[in-house]
Amino acid sequence: MVDTNPFPRADRVGRTDRTIGSRQLAAMLPDPAGMRPAYRHLAQAISALILDGRIALHVKLPAERELATALNTSRTTITAVYDLLRESGYVHRRQGSGTWTTLPEGRTPSGIRRLLGPQDTAIDLARAAPGLPEQTLTDALAQIAPQLAEHAHTPGYHPYGLPELRAAIAERFTRRGLATVPEQILVTSGAQHALTLVLGLLCGPGDRVMVENPSYPNALEAMRRARLRTVSVPVTDTGWDIEIVESTLRQVVPQLAYLIPDFHNPTGCLMPEDERVRILRAAGRSGTWLVIDETLADLALDVPAPPPFASHATPGGTGQVITIGSMSKTHWGGLRIGWLRAPARLVTELAGQRVATDMGGSVVDQLLALALLARAGELLPSRLEQLRRQRAALAEALAEHIPQWTWQLPPGGLSLWVDLGEPVASALAERALDNGVRIESGAYFATDPGIFEQRLRIPYTTPSEALREAVHRMAATLADGLSLPSATRRPHWVA
């Protein structure tokens, strides 16, 4: 019998060791053959992986002898690598317990650096997030002032979310074709918060989770931190291979599957309706929870906005689907409002788990969200038209200045998934920063090391003129020639 219990099994409470195997680490590192000195290059590569979050903190590295064998180098070389990493603050050694990853004092993980944004004048293409017009925010603040004054006389704790906001979100689902009541809605501090709550309740260390490859990096990082085992299914320029998805659900029987079917991040693909139905059926047979990320669903530029994924289920058959959404992509990331739709019983359990971390979201933010959602019919069309103009400007600039690059124009979403034709994305991203453009390599979106080095995700969320200038600078960077990717370059802390 398929286990459809929405709550964690008793056998999921144990811990698993945070380790990385010698073969896994070796696959992420450059070949030391011909490097001089090899130990410095290898130390730099490992430190870069730690800073980028591809090797988590507090993870045990392989024993020196094992890694030396996997890299076909001497143990003396690996000893020197670990010594240099320890001196530089990237690892520490526990007596009798091995070598563990850490961060040097004053260094910031790349995930936090990306959220903090550039501290210079670089054009920022690392984040696909629009801003909120100043007048829109000013008007909304003035509108909610009387309501906020009324709430000031209450304790202000709403672990489920403000009742009126839950009702508005439920009505939004119903209007899109999925009948929903407020009891099925939990308001969260963004979609990422919703995902981490779901992972914490439904999964335990070692559980298998099906993910797309490429996928949203922060979601992948949340799964790594939860010590889950990800099993990837490909998403290409033409979309999903549904037969692979079905066979993975059938053979692996993952506890949970995380999918972005609406203007997929980063490829921009939109999943056809018949494929959604097939996935729902396959997940139902395997007892897998489907977590559907709809944060980009409203950003339909060339096609009608898709109905909710769960609306394609048979009547009464949406119990295994959790839908998460957010206002970060449609409105503003600074408004930390997201939500999830799930069976009412599961919402109750998730709210209980949420209290242990933040008690409830900001009343101010929720009132702002309510005011902005009420004006969605007025505000969203102008946002979509602006994105269309900026997408066109980016595509025209790329065609003019870097015609050798290729891409599929997405029907919605916030970015292009560009094929560079050669694996130079990391090197380009590093050199482009010297020319005033901040951008991420496609490898950042990969579930496995060493892939998507020929890809860049280029958002079109900045003004058209800035996009044109960014492409011009990247073309100049290419014209200057590229050195080795950053994983093999000398770090700042090596003399």
N, C-alpha and C positions, 0 to 999 in steps of 0.2 A: 504493500500500500504506500502511496506517495505521502510523505510528511508535509501536510499543509498548515501545521501549527505556526502561527505568525510570531511566536515568541521563541527566544533562544533555547536550544536544547541544553540539558544539564551537562552534556559532554563537551560543551564549547567554552567552559570557564577556565580551562587550563592555559598556561602560558607556553609559548614556543620560543625557542632560542632565536635571537636576532643575529643571524650569521649570513655571510655571503661565501659561496663555495669558490674554490680555486679556479675551476673552469669558467664559472659565471663571471668572475672578476677578470680573468684573462681575456675573455671575449670582449670586454669593455675597454681594453688597453691596447695601445699601439704595439706593433712587433718590435721588441728591443734590438733585434738584429741590425747592425750597422749604426746604431745610435751611439754617440760619444759625447758625454758619458751616459750610459744607458740608465743608471740609477736615478740621475736627475730628471730625465724625461719621464720615467715611470712614476716618480714621486709627484711630478707636476700633473700628470694625467689623473692620478688618484685624487689629488687635492682638488682638481677641477670637478671631478665627479661628485665629491663631497659638497663642494660649494653649490653645485647645480642641483643637488638633491637627488641625483640618480643613485648615489649611495647614501642611505640615511645616516643620521647621527646615532651613536651608541650601538653600532653594528660591529660584530667581531669579524676581523679580517682573517683570511686563511693563514695557516701556519707557513712559515718561511719556506720550508722544504716543499710543501704542496704547491705553493704558488710558483716557485722556481721550476718545478717539473712542468706545470701547466704552460709556462711561458718559454720553456726550453732555454733557460738561462741558469746561471749559477746561484747557489744559495747565498753566496757572499754578496751578489748584486742585490738580492731581495733584502738582506739584512741592512745594506746601506740605504735602500729605499725606505724601509721602516724607520731607521735611525733619523733620516732627513725629515720624514713626516712628523716624527715625534719632536724633533728640535723646532720645527716650524709650527707646532701646535695642532696638527691635523689628526694625530692619533695619540693615545696614551696607552701605557702597558699596565696590566694588572698582574701582580706577581702570581705566577702559576695559572693564569686565566687567559693569556693571549693579548692581542693588540686590538684596540677598539677605536672607532672613529669619534672625532670631536671637532670643534671649531677653535681656531686661534682667537684669543681675546681681541675684540674690536671688529671681527669679521661678521658679516651678515649673510645668512643663507640667501640664495638667489631668488627664492620664492618671495621673501619679504622685500628684497631689493626691487623686484618687479612691481609689487604693489606700491611701494614708496615712490616709485617713478624716478625719472632722471633728476639729478641735482645739477644739471648743466643746461645748456641751450639746445641740446640735441632734439631733433624731431622724433617724437616717441611713437614708434610703430610696434612696440612690444605688447601693448594692451589693446584689446578690441573692446573698448568701452566708450560710449558717447558721453558728452557733458549735458547738463540740463540748462536750458536758457534761463538767464538771470531773472527776467520778468515773470516767467512761469513759476519759479520758486517763490519770488516775492508775493505774487498774487495768492499762491496756495497758503503761504504762511499767514497772510492777513485773513484768509478765509477760515482757518482753523483756530484762530486766537480765541474766540468765544467758547468753542468746544473744549479747548485745552484748559481754560479757566475752570470749567465744570469738572474736568477730571482731576484737577489739582486738589480737590477735596476728598479724593478717594485714595486708597493705598497705592494704586497704580500697577499692581501685579496682574498680568494676564497671561498665564502660561500657555493657553490655547491661542491667544491673540485677541484683540478687541472684537467683541461680538459683531459689531457692525462691519468690520473689515472682513471677518470670516464669511459673513452673509454676502458681501459684495463679491468676494472671490468665488464663492459657490455659485452665485448667479451668473458669473462670467463663464464658468464651466458649462452651466446649463444652456446658456445662450449659444455656446459653441457646439452643442450637440451631445453633451454628456450630463445627464440629470444628476445634480449634486445638491446635498444639504449642508448647512454650516458644520454639522457634527463630523463631517468627513474632511474638514479643512483644519490644518495646523499652520499658523503664521510663524515664520522663522526669521532669523537674522540673515537672510539671503539663501540662495539655493545650495551653496556649499554647506551651510549649517544644516539644512534639511537632509542632505546626503549623509553627513557624518552621524546625525541622529539615527537614520535608517541603518547604516552600517553597524552602529553600536548595538542596536537592538536585535537585528535579524542575523548578524554574522558573528562568528567567533574566530580566533586565531587559527589559521590553517584552512579555513573554508575556501572553496573555489568560487570565484566571481568571474563571469564572462564580461569582457569589455571590448570595445571597438579599437582598432589600431589603424590610424592614429586616433587620439581621443583628447579630452580636456585635461590638461596636465594636473590641475589641482584636485580633480576627482581621482586620478591615478595615485597621487601622493597620499590622499586620504586613505586609500585602500592599502598602500604600503604601510602606513603608520598603524593601521588596524591589523597588520600581519596577515592579510588575506593573500591567497594565491590567485593571481589573475590568469585567465585563459583568454587569449585574444582572437578576434575574428576580423578579417580585413575590411576596410572601407577604401575603395579606389575612386578615381575620378568619375567612374560610372555608377558608383553606389555600392550596395551590399551584395555579397554572394549569399543568398538566402539558404541555399542548400548547405553551405558551410555552417551558417548559424543554426540551422535545424539539427545537423549532425552533431554539433558541439553541445547543444542542449540535450540531445538524446544520449550521447556517449559520456559526457563529462558530468551531467546532472548538477550544474552549479547551484549553489544556494541562492544566488542573486545574479541578475544581469543588468548592467548599466548601459543605456542606449541614448543617443542623441539623434532621433529620426528627423527632426525638423531643422533644415539648414545646418547640417552637422558641423560641429566645430572640431577640426579646422577645414574640412573639405568643402563645405557648403551644400552637400547633397541633401535632397529631399526624398525620403523613403516613400515609394508608391503604396497605395492602400492595400493592394492584394498581398504585398510582402508583410505589412503590419498584421494582417489577419493570420498569415502562416506562422509568424513568430508567436502571436498570442496562443495559437493552438499548440505549438511545440512546447512553449513554456508551461502551458496547462498540463501537458502530458508528463513533463519532468518535475513538476512541482516547484519550478523556479520563480522567485519573485522578480518581476520586471520593474526596474526603476527607470522611468522615462523622463529625461531632462528636456523640458519645454521652454527653457529660458530664451530661445531665439524664435519661437513659433510665431510670434506676432510680426516678425521682421520679414514679411513676404513682399518682395520687390516686383516680381514678374508673374506671380501666380496667386491665386486666392490663398488666404491663410488656412493652413490645414486644421481639420477638426482634431480634438484630443485623441491620442493614440488609443486610450482605453475605450473610446466610443465604438471601436471596431469589434469589440468582444461580443460574444453572444449574450443575450439578456441574462443578467444575474451572474455573468462570468468575469467581472472585473475585480474580484477579490484579491487576485495575485498581482495587481498592477498598482504601483505607487507613482504618481505624477508630481514632479517638482517644477517650480517656476520661480521667477524673480522679476524685479523691476530694474535690475542693474543694466540690462542691455536695451530695454525699451525706454527707460527714463534716465536713471543716474545711479552709478555704483555707490555714491556717497549716501544714498537712501538705502539703508541696510534692511530691506524688506524682501522676503521670499515666502514661499509656502509649499506645502505638500498636500495632495489629495490622496486619501487612503481609506480603507474600511474604518468605520467609526471606532471599533474596538482597538484597532492598531493606533489610531490617532490618540486615544486615551493613554495607551502605554508609552507612546513617544513623548507626549506632554509630561508624563511622570519622569521620564529620563531627562528631558530638557530642564526640569526644575533643578537638577543636580549641578547644572553648569551656569545657567544665566537667569533663572526665575521667570523670565518673560522679556519680551522685547520692549523697546522704547515706545511710550505712548505718543510722543511727538512724531516720531517717524511713521507710526501706523496711521495717525490722523492725516499726515501729509500724503501717505499712500492712498488713503481713502479718497481724498480730494482729487488727486491726480488720476486715479482710476475712473472717477466719475466724469472726467474731461477727456477720456481716452479717444472718443470719437472726434474730438476737436484737435487734440495734440498729436496723435499718431500719424495721420496722413502727411502732415508737414515734415515729421521726422523721416518718414519713408521717402518722401521726395528728395530731401536733402541727401540721404544715403544713396539714392539712385544717381544723383549728380556727382557725388564723390567717387562712387564706384566707376562711373564713366571716365572721370578725370584720371583715376589711377590706371585703368586699362589703356587709355590713350597714351599716357606717359610711358608705360611699359612698352607698348608697341613701337613707340617712337625711339626711345633711348636704349632699350634692351630687347630687341626683336627676337633674339635667340631663346628667350624664356617663353614658356607656354603655360596655359591655364585654361580651366573651364569656367565660364562666367556663371556664378551661382545664381539661382533664382531667388535667393534671399540670404539673410544673415549679415555678417559684418566684415567678411574678409575674403581674399583670394588665396587659394592654395597653389602656389606657383612652383612649377618644375624648372629647375635651373639647368638641367641637362648634364650636370656633373656634381659629384659630392663635395661641394665647397661651401655649404651653407654656414657652418660654424666659423670658418675662416672669414667669410664675407661679413658675418655679423660682428666679428671682432674688429675687422678693419673698418667697417662702415661707421662704427662708433667714433673712430678717429676723424671721420669726415662729417660727424654731426648727425648720424642716424642711429637710433636705437631700435633693434629688431631681434627676433628670436629665430634660431635655427629650427628647421622642421624636426630635428632629433628631440627637441623638448616635448613634442607631442606623441612620441613613440612609446609603446609599451615594452619594447625590447631594445637593447643597446645596439648602436651601429647602423640604424636604419633612418630613412628620411633625411639624410645629409644632403640630398639633392633638392630639398624642398624648403620653401619659406612660406610662412603665413604672413600676408601683408594686409592689415586691416584698412578699411576706408572710412574710419570714424573721425579722422582729422580733416580740416578744411582742404578744399581742392588745391589751392596754391601750395600748401604745405606738402601735400602728396606729390605734386609735380616736382617740387624741389627735392624731396626725399629720393625719388627715382633718379633724378639727375645726379645726386651725390652717390647713389649706389652704382650708377653707370661709371662715374669717375673712379670709384673704388675698383671696379672690375678692370678698367683700363690701366690702372697702376699695377695690376698683377696681384695674385694672392699667394701667400706663403702657406705653410702647413696648417691644418686645422688646429684650433686652440688646444685640443687635448695633447698635442705634441710640442706645443710652444713653451719656451722657458717662462716660468712664473716670475712675478715681481720679487718674490722673496729669495730667489736663487741668484747668486752673484754672477 
